[in-house]
């Protein structure tokens, strides 16, 4: 199960990409990078909803491609 999704919402200046977890929605910001490069070149606000949806997929690919999410954690308990 993915713990974070990127959603598109209507904002004051067009369509805005936001991060969404089970705790709610929030702005997309550098805290998501957790020590890696934050791709600010993707953009967060768009006039066209289709473009915003496409870029939201880029954000998701980038986020789930981070090395700290791909590492398998070893359990310290043996079953």
C-alpha positions in Angstrom: 0.0 0.0 0.0 1.3 3.4 -0.9 1.3 5.9 2.0 1.5 9.0 -0.2 -0.4 10.1 -3.3 -0.2 13.3 -5.4 -3.6 14.8 -6.1 -4.8 17.7 -8.3 -7.1 20.3 -6.8 -8.7 23.4 -8.1 -6.9 26.5 -6.6 -7.1 30.2 -6.9 -4.6 30.4 -9.8 -5.5 27.1 -11.6 -4.9 23.5 -10.8 -2.6 22.7 -7.9 -0.7 19.5 -7.1 -0.9 18.5 -3.4 0.4 15.6 -1.4 -2.2 13.3 0.3 -1.8 10.8 3.1 -4.2 9.1 5.4 -3.8 12.1 7.7 -5.0 14.6 5.1 -3.6 16.8 2.3 -0.8 19.3 2.3 1.4 21.3 0.0 4.2 19.6 -1.9 7.5 20.8 -0.5 11.2 20.0 0.1 10.4 17.8 3.1 9.3 15.1 0.8 12.9 14.8 -0.5 14.3 13.7 2.8 17.9 14.6 1.9 17.7 14.0 -1.9 17.3 16.5 -4.6 13.8 18.1 -4.7 12.6 18.4 -8.3 11.2 21.9 -8.3 11.3 22.0 -12.1 8.2 19.8 -12.2 6.0 22.6 -11.1 3.0 22.7 -8.8 0.4 25.0 -10.4 -1.1 24.6 -13.9 -3.8 26.2 -16.0 -4.8 22.9 -17.6 -6.1 20.0 -15.5 -4.7 17.4 -17.9 -1.2 18.8 -17.6 -1.5 18.9 -13.8 -2.6 15.2 -13.8 0.4 14.3 -16.0 2.8 16.1 -13.7 1.2 14.6 -10.6 2.2 11.2 -12.1 5.8 12.5 -12.5 5.8 13.5 -8.8 4.6 10.1 -7.8 7.3 8.3 -9.9 10.0 10.6 -8.5 8.8 10.1 -4.9 8.6 6.3 -5.1 11.9 6.1 -6.9 13.8 7.6 -4.0 16.5 5.2 -2.6 15.3 5.5 1.0 11.9 4.0 -0.1 13.4 1.2 -2.1 15.7 -0.1 0.6 14.4 -3.2 2.2 14.5 -3.0 6.0 15.8 -6.0 7.8 13.6 -7.1 10.6 15.4 -7.4 13.9 13.0 -10.1 15.0 13.0 -13.6 13.7 9.7 -15.3 13.0 
